[in-house]
């Protein structure tokens, strides 16, 4: 909420001076009689009309603050066999704290120890999530190391050294008409993957 107010306040400060001047001119021409209807017409209505477009234009930034992600919403990533694909960048914090992501999804990441030199990936979904989900791991060249999905193998293991110099975890989901599409990306280096098991629980979509 403090961040939200911090964004709205500058918008209000930009539009209020001119609004108050015009309202002062109206008040000089017509004496104010305080009634609910008159307050709405003279004050609340003009304030809403002046501020609402400015606030609407800032909604992506405001929602990003509320959801805990203040970075650019998308970036283009090379995907094996697909070329550059538009993906939404997320962070470890988004997953560990189960923030609602920009496409409405909620995922929770838990980390447990695994065999040294290996990394494990697991995927589970909430009972009410009926649509297909998938998790892909790629190395720094975009080569796929493993892919787990809700309709197939939900668990995979790969050597941690395969992602020591880069790589990413790409989260997939079924979109309209059942098309499987990559949606979110997180650099696997942000997760320190050696000797870790990453359990991704898709709680809401």
N, C-alpha and C positions, 0 to 999 in steps of 0.2 A: 504493500500500500504506500509506503513512503516514496518508492521509486515511481509509482503510478502518479502520485500527486506532484512529484518533481517534474514529470513530463507535462502534465496538464497545466500547471501553474504558468510556465512561460507562454503557452498558447493563450491563456486568459489575459496575461499582461499585454500581449500584442494587440488584442482586439478590443479590450475594455476602454482605453482612452478615447478612441473615436466614438465608441458606443455611448459613453457617458456624456460626451460633448453634444451628440445629437439628442440625447435624452434631456439634457439641460435646456437646449433650445425649445424642445417641445414643452417643457415645464414652464418656461417663461411665457409662451404664447397661451397656454391653457393651465389655469390653476389646478392643482392635483386634489382630487377628492378620493380618499382612500376607500376603495371597495375591492372586493376580491376580483371582480371582473376587470376593473380598471388596472389593478396591479398586474394581472395577466397580460393585458393589452399593452401597457406602457413599459413594463419592466421585464417580467419573466419571458414573455414572447420574444422581444428583441434580443435578449441575452441568449436564449436558446438558438435563435436564428443565426446569430453572429458566431457563436462558439461551436455549434454542432458540426458544420462542415470542416472546421479546422481539426476537431477531435477525430472525426471519421477518417480524415486523411492520415492521421497518425496511428490508426488502430493497429496495423501490423506491429509497430514498435511497442505499443501499449500491451498487446497480447503477448508479445515475446517476453516482456518484463514479468507479466503475471505468471507465465509458464516457466520462467527461470532460464530462458535461452535468449541472450541479447545479441547473438551473432547473425551474420548474413544467413537467410533462410535456406538458400540452395547453392550448390556448386556443381560443376560438370566433372565427372569422373570417367576414366576409361574402363569399360566393362568387357570381359572376354567375349568375343564374337558379336558385340553390339556397338562398339565405338563409344564416344562420349555420351553419357546418360545423366540427366538431371537428378541429383540426389540431395537430400536434406542432411546437413552436417549435424551430428549430435555429439555429446560428450559423455564421459564416464559418469559424471555427476547426474546427467539426465536419467541414466539407467539405474544407478544405485539408489537414487531418491525417487524413482518412478514418476518423473515429471510427465505431464501430458505433452506429447510431441505435436508438431505442427499439422500433421494429418489426422490428429485425434487419437493416436495410439498411446497406450500406456504399457511400458515394459519395465520389468524389474530384474536387475542383474544381481546374482549372488556369486561369490567367488570362494572356492574351496581348494585345498591342496591337491595336486596331481603328481604323477611321477616326474622327477626332475628331467629336463630335456624334452618334455612333451607339453602340449596344450590340448585341452579337451573342450569341446563345445556341445552343449545340450540345449534343446528347445522344448518348452512345454507351454500349454495354453490354458486359459480359464475355461471352465465347462461351457460358458455361454458364447464363446468365440467360435463361430462355425466356419469362418473363412480360412482358406489355406494360408500358412505362414512358412517362411524359410529363412535360414541364416547361412550366408556364404562367407568363406574366408579366402582372401587372395593374398599373394605375396607382392613385393614391390613392383613386379613387372605386370601385375594384373592376372597372373596365372592362378587358376582356382586350386586351392589346397583341399577344401572340403565343402560339402553342402549338406545341411541337415534340414528336414522339413517335417511338417505335421502329418503329411500323408505318406511318409516313408521312414527312412532312418532318422531318428531324433537325436543321435549321439555320434560323435566323430572324434578322432584323435589324430594329431599331426605333430611333426617335430618342431619344437620351438625355434630352432635355428633358421627355419624356413622364413620366419618373419622378423629376424633380428634387424634387418636393414630397412624395413618398411612393411607394407601390407595393410589390409583393412578388413574390418567386419562389415558386411553389407546385409541389411535386413530387408527381406522381401515380403510381399503380401499380395493376395489376390485383389484385383481392382474390379471395376465394372466389367460385366460379362465373363468374370472368372479369369481374366488375363493375369498372369504372374509377372510382377514388376518389382524392380529394386526401388526402395524408398529412402532408406536412411543409411548413412555411412559413418563409421567411427574408426580413426586410425588405431590399429591394434597395438601400436607402441604406447598409446595412452593407458593401456591396461596391464603393462608389464606381464606378458603372457607366460613366461617360462615357469613350468611347474604349477600351472593353474588350471582349474576347471571352471569354465564360465557357463553358468546356468541362466538362460534367458527365459523368463516367464512372461508371456504375452497376455497381460491382464485385461486389456480392453482395446477395441478397435473402432 
